[in-house]
Amino acid sequence: MAEQALLVQHGPPNSGVRATKDPHSNVIPPSNPGWKATVAATLRSLDLSRRVLGADHQETFRWMSKLAGAIQPIDAGLALKLHRFTATRAADALGIRHPRTLHCRHYLAICLHESGETEAGLALLREVLDRRERALGPEHPDTQATAKALARYLDANEGSQAVVRLFRGTLERNQQKYGADHPRTLTSVHDVAMSIATGGDPVRALPLLRRAMEGREKLLGQEHPDTLASLNEVAVCTASTGDPAGAARLFQSALAIRDRDPGPDHPDTLVTLGNLVACLHAAGNMADAVPLQLRKVRSHERQLGSGHPDTLQAIVFLSNCVIRADSDAIALPLFLQVLDVTERLLGLYHLASVALRDLRPLSTLGVAAGPLR
């Protein structure tokens, strides 16, 4: 059997096989010992499952599939053989509709596609998606995983319209089964909208995204993660339609929520903060952008350190906002704070520091320049 042969080739646990005699050592990069450890650990789990549960147990098939996945980046041909064997054996032992069989066939389909057998991979993903929707329901995580994989490959091979058709089919089924305002229906609305936006039509996507956001806010509350995800996508889509000021208002609402939970320095909050600043910058509203970007710089400095690339990138963007601002848009105390943090983090002679000093020479502000450091 293919799986048994693989056990012999790579050496079972405690077999005494030395790495120097491993017949597959030519496909294991010496610089990537993590791959060897993953394969070895998976083989041990597989061997234990076979001995304790049996060769045809669903957990054994799960470990066989994981082993094929671990091997795939290094030896795609061997991985494909093992995926085929596992899927066939699972179908024979458990039945074609069994969730574990569908799990194995899902990963076989992905391996087929990534190995160049595009049509076979897409056809199998469609079959698995259909069976999972009927057996597990359209909102089950396994069903969603297959739908997203199929959407990704359809987008690469058949264009975004094929992805839209796929998600519209799910939306129609959910509307018929659950109604227009059910959470599953709203998730489908969101998926359709995102597939349209990804295809380059944010104007057509925006009403659907708003429908999903408003429905989720009504059902789940303003601060629910799904509602916030919809709010974020509406804001991004609004910016893509050429309305950065409108997008900024939406990001401001999202930031107010995230400041409360998970907190002002959480990575998700800082992403929202960065999006808000970018929209204010695009809208030419530097007076509001500068203090928010200064907040982001200080948060990065506290959490990441003064020399971290994200901190340095943030301070350069901050100086750019000040330079772009009208001369009277930035109050003197705020300007001096920006100048101080720019010189401290980037240095006196960095282009950003020089540009800020040229923008408002300290002598004209009544501030002593002091000796050059």
Secondary structure, DSSP 8 states (H G I E B T S, - for coil): -HHHHHHHHH--TTS---GGG-TTGGGS-TT-HHHHHHHHHHHHHHHHHHHHT-TTSHHHHHHHHHHHHHHTTT-HHHHHHHHHHHHHHHHHHH-TTSHHHHHHHHHHHHHHHHTT-HHHHHHHHHHHHHHHHHHH-TTSHHHHHHHHHHHHHHHHHT-HHHHHHHHHHHHHHHHHHH-TTSHHHHHHHHHHHHHHHHTT-HHHHHHHHHHHHHHHHHHH-TTSHHHHHHHHHHHHHHHHTT-HHHHHHHHHHHHHHHHHTT-TTSHHHHHHHHHHHHHHHHTT-HHHHHHHHHHHHHHHHHHH-TTSHHHHHHHHHHHHHHHHS-TTTS-HHHHHHHHHHHHHHH-TTSHHHHHHHHHS-HHHHT-------
